[in-house]
Amino acid sequence: MSEELERLEAARIRIVTVSPTGSHYVMAREGFAALVERTESGFGQIGSAGLVTERGLAVLIWRGEEPYFVAKSYERRAEAAEVAALREFARDLEGALRRGSQA
């Protein structure tokens, strides 16, 4: 797990909190976040990354060619730069947590 923590730090991704049930970590960087399953050995499945809003986590959805961030009682069009940043965050998170488990 220490290798994963080092890779998270190098990617500027921080563990914000553990969910109230203790079953997930919240990982975040630059206004984006994702839930990561907490397991006995460290980190498990990675959930969908999204934009942190005052209404919670807004996931990226596509309506035709148009990207939107959507959460409960929240919706707004996503800028191209935001889509790119979200994808980079998700890719970096996956890389930091999966690199050590690949054989």
KOLNUMAR-489309 format. One line per 3 residues: number of its first residue (from 1); their letters; for each residue x, y, z of N, C-alpha, C. Coordinates in nm, 3 decimals, always signed. Example, Ala and Ser with C-alpha at 12.3 -4.5 7.8 and 13.67 -1.06 7.14 Angstrom:
1> AS> +1.319/-0.569/+0.780/+1.230/-0.450/+0.780/+1.320/-0.330/+0.780; +1.285/-0.225/+0.708/+1.367/-0.106/+0.714/+1.290/+0.003/+0.787 .
//
This chain:
1> MSE> +0.083/-0.120/+0.000/+0.000/+0.000/+0.000/+0.087/+0.126/+0.000; +0.206/+0.119/+0.058/+0.290/+0.239/+0.062/+0.333/+0.283/-0.078; +0.353/+0.187/-0.170/+0.387/+0.224/-0.308/+0.272/+0.300/-0.372 .
4> ELE> +0.149/+0.253/-0.349/+0.033/+0.322/-0.404/+0.023/+0.464/-0.348; +0.048/+0.479/-0.218/+0.041/+0.611/-0.156/+0.146/+0.705/-0.216; +0.264/+0.652/-0.242/+0.369/+0.733/-0.305/+0.328/+0.776/-0.446 .
7> RLE> +0.268/+0.683/-0.522/+0.224/+0.717/-0.658/+0.109/+0.817/-0.655; +0.019/+0.804/-0.557/-0.089/+0.902/-0.543/-0.032/+1.041/-0.515; +0.065/+1.046/-0.426/+0.127/+1.175/-0.392/+0.197/+1.235/-0.514 .
10> AAR> +0.268/+1.152/-0.590/+0.337/+1.200/-0.710/+0.237/+1.254/-0.813; +0.117/+1.196/-0.817/+0.012/+1.241/-0.910/-0.072/+1.355/-0.851; -0.034/+1.403/-0.733/-0.105/+1.511/-0.663/-0.249/+1.474/-0.629 .
13> IRI> -0.274/+1.345/-0.609/-0.407/+1.297/-0.570/-0.403/+1.272/-0.420; -0.502/+1.324/-0.351/-0.505/+1.308/-0.206/-0.626/+1.228/-0.161; -0.608/+1.162/-0.048/-0.721/+1.094/+0.016/-0.790/+1.200/+0.100 .
16> VTV> -0.913/+1.233/+0.062/-0.985/+1.340/+0.130/-1.045/+1.287/+0.260; -1.108/+1.171/+0.251/-1.175/+1.115/+0.368/-1.210/+0.970/+0.341; -1.254/+0.904/+0.445/-1.311/+0.771/+0.432/-1.461/+0.789/+0.446 .
19> SPT> -1.539/+0.720/+0.363/-1.684/+0.736/+0.368/-1.736/+0.703/+0.508; -1.852/+0.756/+0.544/-1.907/+0.734/+0.677/-1.923/+0.586/+0.713; -1.945/+0.501/+0.614/-1.956/+0.358/+0.643/-1.820/+0.292/+0.656 .
22> GSH> -1.715/+0.366/+0.617/-1.581/+0.311/+0.624/-1.548/+0.218/+0.510; -1.636/+0.210/+0.410/-1.616/+0.114/+0.302/-1.542/+0.172/+0.182; -1.525/+0.304/+0.178/-1.461/+0.368/+0.063/-1.372/+0.484/+0.106 .
25> YVM> -1.271/+0.510/+0.025/-1.191/+0.631/+0.035/-1.247/+0.730/-0.068; -1.232/+0.858/-0.041/-1.262/+0.960/-0.140/-1.128/+1.017/-0.184; -1.095/+1.000/-0.312/-0.971/+1.050/-0.369/-1.003/+1.174/-0.451 .
28> ARE> -0.919/+1.279/-0.441/-0.952/+1.403/-0.510/-0.827/+1.474/-0.562; -0.852/+1.553/-0.667/-0.750/+1.643/-0.722/-0.822/+1.750/-0.803; -0.788/+1.875/-0.777/-0.832/+1.989/-0.858/-0.982/+1.990/-0.890 .
31> GFA> -1.065/+1.966/-0.791/-1.209/+1.974/-0.810/-1.275/+1.848/-0.861; -1.199/+1.741/-0.880/-1.254/+1.614/-0.923/-1.232/+1.511/-0.813; -1.318/+1.410/-0.808/-1.306/+1.307/-0.705/-1.361/+1.175/-0.756 .
34> ALV> -1.324/+1.069/-0.684/-1.376/+0.935/-0.712/-1.374/+0.856/-0.582; -1.469/+0.765/-0.569/-1.470/+0.674/-0.456/-1.383/+0.554/-0.491; -1.306/+0.508/-0.393/-1.223/+0.389/-0.410/-1.255/+0.294/-0.295 .
37> ERT> -1.288/+0.172/-0.330/-1.323/+0.071/-0.230/-1.208/+0.050/-0.132; -1.241/+0.040/-0.006/-1.144/+0.011/+0.099/-1.145/-0.139/+0.124; -1.031/-0.203/+0.110/-1.021/-0.348/+0.131/-0.920/-0.377/+0.241 .
40> ESG> -0.915/-0.502/+0.284/-0.818/-0.541/+0.386/-0.675/-0.519/+0.339; -0.652/-0.537/+0.211/-0.516/-0.521/+0.158/-0.487/-0.379/+0.110; -0.585/-0.290/+0.117/-0.562/-0.152/+0.077/-0.673/-0.095/-0.009 .
43> FGQ> -0.648/-0.086/-0.140/-0.741/-0.023/-0.231/-0.805/-0.126/-0.323; -0.936/-0.115/-0.344/-1.010/-0.206/-0.431/-1.059/-0.135/-0.555; -1.183/-0.162/-0.591/-1.243/-0.107/-0.713/-1.250/+0.046/-0.708 .
46> IGS> -1.229/+0.106/-0.825/-1.236/+0.251/-0.839/-1.369/+0.286/-0.904; -1.444/+0.376/-0.841/-1.571/+0.420/-0.897/-1.551/+0.526/-1.003; -1.658/+0.567/-1.065/-1.653/+0.671/-1.168/-1.608/+0.804/-1.107 .
49> AGL> -1.519/+0.869/-1.175/-1.472/+1.001/-1.131/-1.573/+1.106/-1.175; -1.579/+1.215/-1.100/-1.671/+1.322/-1.135/-1.626/+1.455/-1.078; -1.706/+1.555/-1.104/-1.682/+1.691/-1.058/-1.743/+1.708/-0.919 .
52> VTE> -1.667/+1.764/-0.826/-1.720/+1.791/-0.692/-1.802/+1.920/-0.700; -1.929/+1.911/-0.658/-2.018/+2.027/-0.659/-2.079/+2.044/-0.520; -2.150/+2.154/-0.502/-2.221/+2.176/-0.375/-2.332/+2.073/-0.354 .
55> RGL> -2.371/+2.004/-0.460/-2.477/+1.902/-0.452/-2.423/+1.761/-0.451; -2.292/+1.746/-0.445/-2.231/+1.613/-0.444/-2.148/+1.592/-0.570; -2.120/+1.467/-0.597/-2.036/+1.432/-0.711/-2.120/+1.428/-0.838 .
58> AVL> -2.081/+1.509/-0.936/-2.151/+1.513/-1.065/-2.071/+1.432/-1.166; -2.133/+1.331/-1.222/-2.065/+1.246/-1.319/-2.080/+1.305/-1.458; -1.987/+1.267/-1.544/-1.988/+1.314/-1.682/-2.076/+1.222/-1.765 .
61> IWR> -2.172/+1.283/-1.834/-2.254/+1.206/-1.928/-2.253/+1.280/-2.061; -2.285/+1.207/-2.166/-2.288/+1.266/-2.299/-2.431/+1.263/-2.351; -2.472/+1.373/-2.405/-2.601/+1.383/-2.475/-2.567/+1.416/-2.619 .
64> GEE> -2.565/+1.314/-2.700/-2.516/+1.332/-2.837/-2.369/+1.366/-2.831; -2.335/+1.481/-2.884/-2.196/+1.527/-2.886/-2.163/+1.620/-2.769; -2.261/+1.648/-2.683/-2.244/+1.746/-2.576/-2.219/+1.679/-2.440 .
67> PYF> -2.109/+1.717/-2.372/-2.081/+1.663/-2.238/-2.150/+1.746/-2.129; -2.202/+1.677/-2.029/-2.266/+1.742/-1.914/-2.218/+1.678/-1.785; -2.208/+1.760/-1.680/-2.189/+1.709/-1.545/-2.327/+1.704/-1.481 .
70> VAK> -2.363/+1.586/-1.428/-2.498/+1.567/-1.374/-2.490/+1.503/-1.235; -2.567/+1.559/-1.143/-2.586/+1.504/-1.008/-2.731/+1.528/-0.971; -2.770/+1.481/-0.855/-2.907/+1.504/-0.810/-2.932/+1.655/-0.799 .
73> SYE> -3.033/+1.704/-0.869/-3.070/+1.846/-0.871/-2.956/+1.936/-0.919; -2.871/+1.884/-1.005/-2.759/+1.963/-1.059/-2.729/+1.915/-1.200; -2.708/+2.010/-1.289/-2.669/+1.978/-1.425/-2.609/+2.101/-1.489 .
76> RRA> -2.498/+2.081/-1.559/-2.440/+2.189/-1.638/-2.351/+2.132/-1.746; -2.340/+2.206/-1.854/-2.256/+2.164/-1.965/-2.110/+2.164/-1.921; -2.035/+2.064/-1.963/-1.893/+2.053/-1.929/-1.809/+2.119/-2.038 .
79> EAA> -1.710/+2.192/-1.998/-1.615/+2.252/-2.091/-1.519/+2.144/-2.141; -1.465/+2.162/-2.260/-1.370/+2.064/-2.316/-1.249/+2.046/-2.224; -1.200/+2.153/-2.164/-1.085/+2.144/-2.074/-1.119/+2.064/-1.949 .
82> EVA> -1.242/+2.076/-1.901/-1.285/+1.998/-1.784/-1.293/+1.849/-1.817; -1.343/+1.817/-1.935/-1.351/+1.676/-1.977/-1.209/+1.618/-1.983; -1.117/+1.694/-2.040/-0.978/+1.648/-2.049/-0.916/+1.631/-1.910 .
85> ALR> -0.940/+1.726/-1.820/-0.885/+1.719/-1.684/-0.945/+1.602/-1.606; -1.075/+1.578/-1.624/-1.139/+1.465/-1.556/-1.081/+1.334/-1.606; -1.064/+1.321/-1.735/-1.005/+1.199/-1.791/-0.862/+1.179/-1.741 .
88> EFA> -0.786/+1.286/-1.732/-0.649/+1.276/-1.682/-0.648/+1.232/-1.535; -0.737/+1.291/-1.455/-0.748/+1.251/-1.314/-0.780/+1.102/-1.303; -0.880/+1.056/-1.377/-0.920/+0.915/-1.371/-0.806/+0.823/-1.416 .
91> RDL> -0.736/+0.861/-1.521/-0.623/+0.783/-1.571/-0.510/+0.779/-1.467; -0.479/+0.893/-1.407/-0.374/+0.898/-1.306/-0.410/+0.818/-1.182; -0.535/+0.825/-1.140/-0.581/+0.748/-1.024/-0.568/+0.599/-1.052 .
94> EGA> -0.615/+0.556/-1.166/-0.605/+0.415/-1.205/-0.458/+0.372/-1.209; -0.373/+0.453/-1.267/-0.232/+0.420/-1.276/-0.164/+0.410/-1.140; -0.198/+0.501/-1.050/-0.138/+0.500/-0.917/-0.180/+0.378/-0.836 .
97> LRR> -0.303/+0.335/-0.853/-0.354/+0.224/-0.770/-0.336/+0.088/-0.835; -0.319/+0.080/-0.964/-0.313/-0.049/-1.033/-0.173/-0.092/-1.073; -0.082/+0.001/-1.082/+0.051/-0.031/-1.131/+0.117/-0.146/-1.053 .
100> GSQ> +0.106/-0.142/-0.922/+0.170/-0.243/-0.840/+0.103/-0.378/-0.846; -0.023/-0.385/-0.886/-0.095/-0.512/-0.888/-0.088/-0.581/-1.022; -0.028/-0.518/-1.122/-0.019/-0.578/-1.255/+0.102/-0.671/-1.258 .
103> A> +0.085/-0.789/-1.313/+0.199/-0.883/-1.319/+0.246/-0.899/-1.461 .
//
